[in-house]
Amino acid sequence: MALIAYLDSIKSRDPAPRSRWEILTYPGVWALGLHRIAHALFRARLYFVARLVNHISRLLTAIDIHPGATIGRNFFIDHGFVVIGETAEIGDDVTIYQCVTLGGTDPANGVAGKRHPTLCDGVIVGSGAQVLGPITVGRRARIGANAVVTRDVVEGATMVGIPAKPVLVEATDYAKPFMPYGTPCSQKYDPETQKLELLRCEMDTLRARLDALTAEEQRKSA
């Protein structure tokens, strides 16, 4: 049954609930269910009724999903206070934590069309993150807590900071099917520490290149 499979997919990402019945009390589950109704009404061009369902959902769940947003299977909003814009597209098995915005570009320029992000399958967006504009977040990418993303994110990348930048993640962490909050919880993933590591790698590369050039010059002069 589709509902049971959906609830089990949430249980695999959240160890807190002790039963499927408990998951049914989650505001994210209710918000998604009401969005399915609002989205069907929106596609039928019953825009006012769709907005009314959206308004009721927002009052009940503190989650605002525009009726026009397209959402795939097994979407999970953990906690609430999430805003998802009209032209946002969300793939399968995506997880979003509290206080996330999938926001659009400035409509004042009069340009219609795609204004909000596309999240591919398996993306995780940590609490407080802002993903803004018609960008694409690649499959299995992780957006760390409080990150601000305004550019495309490649598949499998882990993004942290303001503005968000990719960080190096060990293969054992990268291979994990799920990373809570999309954030690697270790000091070795601190962006400033990684900048020093990258500089050290560049210095080592330059030193090796200099040694090679020196050896070549010595061979020529011999």
DRENSE-82308 format. One record per residue (C-alpha): x, y, z; residue number from 1. Coordinates in steps of 0.001 Angstrom, whole numbers, plus 500000, padded with zeros to 6 digits. Layout:
DRENSE-82308
+--------+--------+--------+--------+
!      X !      Y !      Z ! lodren !
+--------+--------+--------+--------+
!      X !      Y !      Z !    NUM !
...
+--------+--------+--------+--------+
//
This chain:
DRENSE-82308
+--------+--------+--------+--------+
!      X !      Y !      Z ! lodren !
+--------+--------+--------+--------+
! 500000 ! 500000 ! 500000 !      1 !
! 501354 ! 503424 ! 498991 !      2 !
! 500560 ! 505075 ! 502344 !      3 !
! 502377 ! 502377 ! 504329 !      4 !
! 505402 ! 502611 ! 502025 !      5 !
! 505413 ! 506378 ! 502506 !      6 !
! 505231 ! 506128 ! 506297 !      7 !
! 507997 ! 503515 ! 506310 !      8 !
! 510183 ! 505826 ! 504201 !      9 !
! 509786 ! 508480 ! 506902 !     10 !
! 510590 ! 505966 ! 509651 !     11 !
! 513852 ! 505136 ! 507873 !     12 !
! 514856 ! 508823 ! 508087 !     13 !
! 513494 ! 509625 ! 511555 !     14 !
! 514123 ! 507221 ! 514469 !     15 !
! 511806 ! 509113 ! 516848 !     16 !
! 508363 ! 507649 ! 515982 !     17 !
! 507490 ! 504289 ! 517527 !     18 !
! 504681 ! 503452 ! 515119 !     19 !
! 503145 ! 504460 ! 511803 !     20 !
! 500216 ! 505953 ! 513718 !     21 !
! 502597 ! 508407 ! 515362 !     22 !
! 503969 ! 509470 ! 511975 !     23 !
! 500421 ! 510288 ! 510889 !     24 !
! 500410 ! 513111 ! 513449 !     25 !
! 503380 ! 514836 ! 511790 !     26 !
! 502551 ! 518282 ! 510324 !     27 !
! 504708 ! 517513 ! 507284 !     28 !
! 502542 ! 514498 ! 506444 !     29 !
! 499365 ! 516557 ! 506697 !     30 !
! 500888 ! 519396 ! 504684 !     31 !
! 501835 ! 517020 ! 501881 !     32 !
! 498412 ! 515369 ! 501864 !     33 !
! 496623 ! 518711 ! 501652 !     34 !
! 499075 ! 519867 ! 498989 !     35 !
! 498156 ! 516882 ! 496826 !     36 !
! 494562 ! 518093 ! 496917 !     37 !
! 495517 ! 521732 ! 496295 !     38 !
! 497825 ! 520771 ! 493431 !     39 !
! 495076 ! 518768 ! 491703 !     40 !
! 492745 ! 521767 ! 492010 !     41 !
! 495501 ! 524067 ! 490705 !     42 !
! 496030 ! 521870 ! 487642 !     43 !
! 492289 ! 521974 ! 487055 !     44 !
! 492582 ! 525799 ! 487074 !     45 !
! 490451 ! 526103 ! 490193 !     46 !
! 492970 ! 528576 ! 491538 !     47 !
! 490896 ! 530162 ! 494273 !     48 !
! 489831 ! 526814 ! 495764 !     49 !
! 493416 ! 525571 ! 495532 !     50 !
! 494596 ! 528653 ! 497413 !     51 !
! 491886 ! 528120 ! 500024 !     52 !
! 493110 ! 524569 ! 500677 !     53 !
! 496667 ! 525936 ! 500827 !     54 !
! 495584 ! 528566 ! 503367 !     55 !
! 493893 ! 525948 ! 505572 !     56 !
! 496994 ! 523764 ! 505365 !     57 !
! 499222 ! 526662 ! 506403 !     58 !
! 496999 ! 527410 ! 509405 !     59 !
! 497040 ! 523775 ! 510528 !     60 !
! 500689 ! 522911 ! 509889 !     61 !
! 502725 ! 526157 ! 509704 !     62 !
! 503985 ! 524884 ! 506341 !     63 !
! 503319 ! 526928 ! 503191 !     64 !
! 503468 ! 524931 ! 499944 !     65 !
! 502171 ! 526805 ! 496922 !     66 !
! 499533 ! 524732 ! 495067 !     67 !
! 501584 ! 525007 ! 491886 !     68 !
! 504680 ! 523285 ! 493323 !     69 !
! 505448 ! 519834 ! 491883 !     70 !
! 506410 ! 517182 ! 494462 !     71 !
! 507491 ! 513572 ! 493916 !     72 !
! 507202 ! 510431 ! 496034 !     73 !
! 508220 ! 510058 ! 499703 !     74 !
! 508720 ! 513767 ! 500365 !     75 !
! 509329 ! 514395 ! 504071 !     76 !
! 509213 ! 517716 ! 505913 !     77 !
! 510614 ! 517121 ! 509399 !     78 !
! 508935 ! 519588 ! 511796 !     79 !
! 507646 ! 522693 ! 509980 !     80 !
! 507842 ! 526422 ! 509209 !     81 !
! 508795 ! 525651 ! 505597 !     82 !
! 507999 ! 527783 ! 502525 !     83 !
! 507933 ! 526252 ! 499032 !     84 !
! 507270 ! 528478 ! 496030 !     85 !
! 504990 ! 528059 ! 493040 !     86 !
! 507455 ! 526811 ! 490426 !     87 !
! 509514 ! 524645 ! 492785 !     88 !
! 510050 ! 521055 ! 491630 !     89 !
! 510905 ! 518343 ! 494139 !     90 !
! 511963 ! 514826 ! 493190 !     91 !
! 511569 ! 511520 ! 495011 !     92 !
! 512846 ! 510762 ! 498544 !     93 !
! 513668 ! 514393 ! 499344 !     94 !
! 513974 ! 515478 ! 502997 !     95 !
! 513581 ! 519050 ! 504237 !     96 !
! 514022 ! 520177 ! 507842 !     97 !
! 512441 ! 523091 ! 509677 !     98 !
! 512634 ! 526758 ! 508643 !     99 !
! 513695 ! 526075 ! 505044 !    100 !
! 512730 ! 528317 ! 502122 !    101 !
! 512643 ! 527255 ! 498494 !    102 !
! 512347 ! 530828 ! 497299 !    103 !
! 511963 ! 532590 ! 493972 !    104 !
! 513717 ! 535376 ! 492139 !    105 !
! 512530 ! 538979 ! 492191 !    106 !
! 509231 ! 539166 ! 490238 !    107 !
! 509586 ! 542945 ! 489790 !    108 !
! 511383 ! 542478 ! 486461 !    109 !
! 508185 ! 541109 ! 484944 !    110 !
! 509823 ! 537885 ! 483759 !    111 !
! 507437 ! 534962 ! 484209 !    112 !
! 508192 ! 531253 ! 484198 !    113 !
! 510557 ! 529228 ! 486349 !    114 !
! 511468 ! 531232 ! 489474 !    115 !
! 512059 ! 528584 ! 492151 !    116 !
! 514542 ! 525735 ! 492701 !    117 !
! 514483 ! 522165 ! 491447 !    118 !
! 515549 ! 519517 ! 493978 !    119 !
! 516475 ! 516190 ! 492390 !    120 !
! 515957 ! 512769 ! 493960 !    121 !
! 517409 ! 512107 ! 497406 !    122 !
! 518309 ! 515708 ! 498266 !    123 !
! 518523 ! 516693 ! 501958 !    124 !
! 518062 ! 520326 ! 503016 !    125 !
! 519147 ! 521154 ! 506590 !    126 !
! 517276 ! 523407 ! 508995 !    127 !
! 517280 ! 527122 ! 508247 !    128 !
! 518703 ! 526724 ! 504744 !    129 !
! 517587 ! 529028 ! 501927 !    130 !
! 517612 ! 527703 ! 498370 !    131 !
! 516836 ! 530616 ! 496065 !    132 !
! 516099 ! 531088 ! 492402 !    133 !
! 515608 ! 528780 ! 489394 !    134 !
! 518613 ! 526621 ! 490242 !    135 !
! 519030 ! 522842 ! 490255 !    136 !
! 520230 ! 520881 ! 493278 !    137 !
! 521641 ! 517619 ! 491961 !    138 !
! 520719 ! 514110 ! 493004 !    139 !
! 521746 ! 513104 ! 496572 !    140 !
! 523167 ! 516556 ! 497309 !    141 !
! 523177 ! 517776 ! 500924 !    142 !
! 522486 ! 521377 ! 501892 !    143 !
! 523835 ! 522078 ! 505382 !    144 !
! 521957 ! 523931 ! 508115 !    145 !
! 521605 ! 527704 ! 507536 !    146 !
! 523307 ! 527547 ! 504142 !    147 !
! 522227 ! 530019 ! 501443 !    148 !
! 522291 ! 528437 ! 497981 !    149 !
! 521958 ! 530642 ! 494892 !    150 !
! 523802 ! 528546 ! 492287 !    151 !
! 523406 ! 525067 ! 490844 !    152 !
! 524638 ! 522228 ! 493055 !    153 !
! 526287 ! 519212 ! 491439 !    154 !
! 525171 ! 515676 ! 492175 !    155 !
! 526317 ! 514356 ! 495551 !    156 !
! 527811 ! 517646 ! 496774 !    157 !
! 527635 ! 518781 ! 500411 !    158 !
! 527106 ! 522537 ! 500644 !    159 !
! 527685 ! 524717 ! 503720 !    160 !
! 528030 ! 528412 ! 504489 !    161 !
! 526828 ! 531801 ! 503210 !    162 !
! 527056 ! 531788 ! 500266 !    163 !
! 527044 ! 527986 ! 500190 !    164 !
! 530192 ! 526274 ! 498975 !    165 !
! 531003 ! 522563 ! 498595 !    166 !
! 533051 ! 520855 ! 501302 !    167 !
! 535114 ! 517697 ! 501139 !    168 !
! 533407 ! 514678 ! 502686 !    169 !
! 535032 ! 511339 ! 503413 !    170 !
! 533930 ! 508424 ! 501248 !    171 !
! 532390 ! 506642 ! 504249 !    172 !
! 530088 ! 509618 ! 504847 !    173 !
! 529375 ! 510183 ! 501161 !    174 !
! 528273 ! 506569 ! 500745 !    175 !
! 525697 ! 506793 ! 503524 !    176 !
! 522148 ! 506761 ! 502162 !    177 !
! 521071 ! 509471 ! 504602 !    178 !
! 522749 ! 512333 ! 506458 !    179 !
! 520585 ! 513957 ! 509185 !    180 !
! 520104 ! 517683 ! 508591 !    181 !
! 522351 ! 517388 ! 505548 !    182 !
! 525232 ! 518490 ! 507735 !    183 !
! 528427 ! 516514 ! 508444 !    184 !
! 528855 ! 516748 ! 512225 !    185 !
! 532614 ! 516938 ! 512536 !    186 !
! 535182 ! 519704 ! 512943 !    187 !
! 537133 ! 518300 ! 510019 !    188 !
! 534347 ! 519577 ! 507743 !    189 !
! 534678 ! 523160 ! 508970 !    190 !
! 535002 ! 525411 ! 505876 !    191 !
! 537935 ! 527405 ! 507288 !    192 !
! 539816 ! 524213 ! 508118 !    193 !
! 539159 ! 522934 ! 504626 !    194 !
! 540483 ! 526138 ! 503091 !    195 !
! 543788 ! 525543 ! 504886 !    196 !
! 543802 ! 521925 ! 503693 !    197 !
! 543253 ! 523028 ! 500097 !    198 !
! 546024 ! 525617 ! 500361 !    199 !
! 548363 ! 522982 ! 501758 !    200 !
! 547520 ! 520666 ! 498851 !    201 !
! 548228 ! 523458 ! 496384 !    202 !
! 551562 ! 524176 ! 498092 !    203 !
! 552509 ! 520501 ! 497962 !    204 !
! 551609 ! 520394 ! 494251 !    205 !
! 553655 ! 523513 ! 493507 !    206 !
! 556597 ! 522178 ! 495535 !    207 !
! 556524 ! 518908 ! 493616 !    208 !
! 556365 ! 520785 ! 490322 !    209 !
! 559315 ! 522994 ! 491361 !    210 !
! 561375 ! 519924 ! 492310 !    211 !
! 560595 ! 518361 ! 488946 !    212 !
! 561663 ! 521506 ! 487072 !    213 !
! 564860 ! 521763 ! 489134 !    214 !
! 565729 ! 518149 ! 488392 !    215 !
! 565092 ! 518688 ! 484677 !    216 !
! 567344 ! 521748 ! 484632 !    217 !
! 570100 ! 519798 ! 486389 !    218 !
! 569864 ! 517023 ! 483778 !    219 !
! 570126 ! 519566 ! 480954 !    220 !
! 573177 ! 521248 ! 482479 !    221 !
! 574935 ! 517946 ! 483218 !    222 !
+--------+--------+--------+--------+
//
